[in-house]
Amino acid sequence: MLRQFFDYYRPWKRLFWLDFGCAVLSGLLELAFPVAVTAFIDHLLPRGDWHLTVLAAVGLLAIYVVNAGLMAVVTYWGHMLGINIETEMRARAFDHLTRLSWRWYDRTRTGKLVARVTRDLEEIGEVAHHGPEDLFIAVMTFAGAFLLMLWIEPRLAVLTGLIVPSTVFVIGRYGRRMTETWRGIFGSLGAFNVRLEEALGGIRLVQAFANEGHERQLFARDNGRYREAKLQAYKVMAASQALNYMGMRFVQVVVMVAGAGLVLSGGMTAGGFVGFLLLVGVFFRPLEKIAAVMEVYPKGIAGFQRYLDLLRTEPGIADAPAARPAPGLRGAVRFSGVGFAYDADRPVLSGIDLAVAPGETVAFVGASGAGKSTLLALVPRFYEPTEGRISIDGLDLAAMTLESLRSQIGLVSQDVFLFGGTLRENIAYGRLGATEDEIRAAAAKAQIADLIERLPEGLDTIVGERGVMLSGGQKQRVAIARAFLKNPPILILDEATSALDSQTEREIQGALEALSVGRTTLVIAHRLGTIRKADRIVVMDAGRIVEIGGHDALIAQGGAYARLAA
C-alpha cells in the first residue's frame, strides 16, 4: 500500500525535493539555538565583549530569517505538493466512477461516494505533505539533538535516551488504534452524507407528508453516531498525547535535577546546563511531531485504503480487448436468446428473440415489472445479458467500444435529469461543442423555442437543481432537444410521456414522432394510445415476449394486448 502511495509523488519529484530539502535544512537550523545559548553563557558573557555579543546575536537573527524563509517554502510549496497529489487522486477516482456500471450504482449510495471523493482525499493530501517529510525531519532532528547532547554531557544524554523506547511504544500502539478508529469515522461520515443528501434532495416530499420531525430524528441518529465515532478517536488521541507529555516532562525534571547536581559539583558548566535543557526540548520535539503525524496519518491511511478499495472495484462493463470503434450504424438491432438476471435467483428476462429493421419503430408494452426497461437498457450496454447475445448491423455489442456504441444511441426517459446550469448547457449536453444555431434548431424541433423566447435570459436561463425551475413538460422537451442535437441512428424512448398530463402528452407526442423519423426507435409506453402508429408492438409478460404485431391485429387476436387496451 505504501508503495502505491509513493507512486503518486513521481510526477512531482522536483516539488517534493524542494519541499523536503527546505524542511530538512530548517530542521538542522533549529539545532543552532541551544548551541548558541551555550556559547553565549560560557564564552561571550565571561569575556564581557559587548560588540562581539551583538555581532553573534545579529548572526543568530540572520539564521532565523533564513529559517523563516525556509518555513514559508515548506508551508506553501509543501501544501501545494499535497494538493497536487489530492487533485490527481480525485481525478482518478472520478474517472473510475464514470466507468462503473449501472449494476454497481444500483447497490451504492451516492452520499458515501461523495465522502470518498472529498473528505477522504483531503486527509490523504495532508499525509502526502506532512507524512514523509515530518517523519524524516523528526528522525534527523532526534539524532542531531542526541549527538549534541552527547557532546555536551554524555551521562545526561544516556539518561535522557532511556525514556525513548517507552515513548515509541506508546506512539506505535495508539497509532494503530487511531487508524482503525478513523476508518470507522469515515464510514459514519458516508452514512451521514447519505442521510443529508436524501433529506434535502427529497425536501418537497418530506414537507408534503409533514415528515420533518421524522427526518430530524433520523438525522439526529446518524449525527449522533458520527459524534460518538469522533469522540472515540479523540479519546485515543487524548490518552496518547497525555502519555507523551508526561514522558517528556518527566525527563526534563530528571535532567534538571541531575544537571543541577553536576553544575554544583563542577562537572558541568552553567551554559552547558542551559543548552542541554534546551536540547532536551529539541530532542523531544520530534516525538511530539511524530505524535502529530500519528494524528493525521491514521486519517490519511484510512482514507487511502478506502480510495484503493474504490479503484479496485472492477467496472462490470468495459471494452473487450478486441473491441473496435463502431462504424456508422444503420440500426438493425437483433436480440438472440437474450436472458438477464440481477441476481442468480431473480431472473428478469428469458428467451428474448427479436429482430428490428433499420428505421423501424417498435413499441414494447406490458405490465410493470415485465422487463421492458431492462431489455432496452441492454442495448447501450448499461447492463450485460446473462445469456444470449445482442447485435447491431450484425456486429456483437461487445465487439464495439462503449463510447462509439453509446454515441450512436439516444435516450429519452421518464425521469429527465437536468443539470443545475443553463438551458443552453442542458441542450448542448446532447452534443458537446454544438453551435448556437444547432442548439436553437434542436430546441425548435423539440417545440421549446417559444419558451426560450419568453424567458428574459433565453438560453442562458438557469434551470435550477434537476431542472426545478421548469415544468415536467418543459423538462421533457429539453430532453427531446438533446436527442435531436445528438441525432443518433437508434433512439430509445423509455416511457417518455407517462408522467405528463394528457394535454402536454399530446403536444410532446408530435415532437417525439418527428424525432423518430428516419431512425430505429424502440419505445416503451403504458398509454397505448401513444404507440398506435408503431410499425410493430411487442407485448411482454414476466420477462418473455408473448405477442408481436400491429395495433389492429393484436386487438383482433383478443390476447394479452387486447386485455391491456381494454
DALIN-V230617 format. One record per helix or strand of 3 or more residues. SS is the DSSP state (a for helix, b for strand). FROM is the first residue (numbers start at 1). TO is the last residue. If there is no record, write none. Layout:
BEGIN
ss-><SS | SS>
from-><FROM | FROM>
to-><TO | TO>
END
This chain:
BEGIN
ss-><a | a | a | a | a | a | a | a | a | a | a | a | b | b | b | a | b | a | a | b | a | a | a | a | a | a | b | a | b | a | b | b | a | a>
from-><2 | 10 | 32 | 50 | 102 | 110 | 119 | 154 | 164 | 203 | 212 | 270 | 333 | 346 | 361 | 372 | 387 | 397 | 402 | 409 | 423 | 436 | 449 | 458 | 465 | 472 | 490 | 502 | 520 | 528 | 536 | 544 | 551 | 560>
to-><7 | 30 | 47 | 99 | 106 | 117 | 152 | 161 | 201 | 208 | 264 | 311 | 343 | 356 | 365 | 377 | 392 | 399 | 406 | 413 | 428 | 445 | 454 | 460 | 467 | 486 | 494 | 516 | 524 | 531 | 541 | 549 | 557 | 565>
END
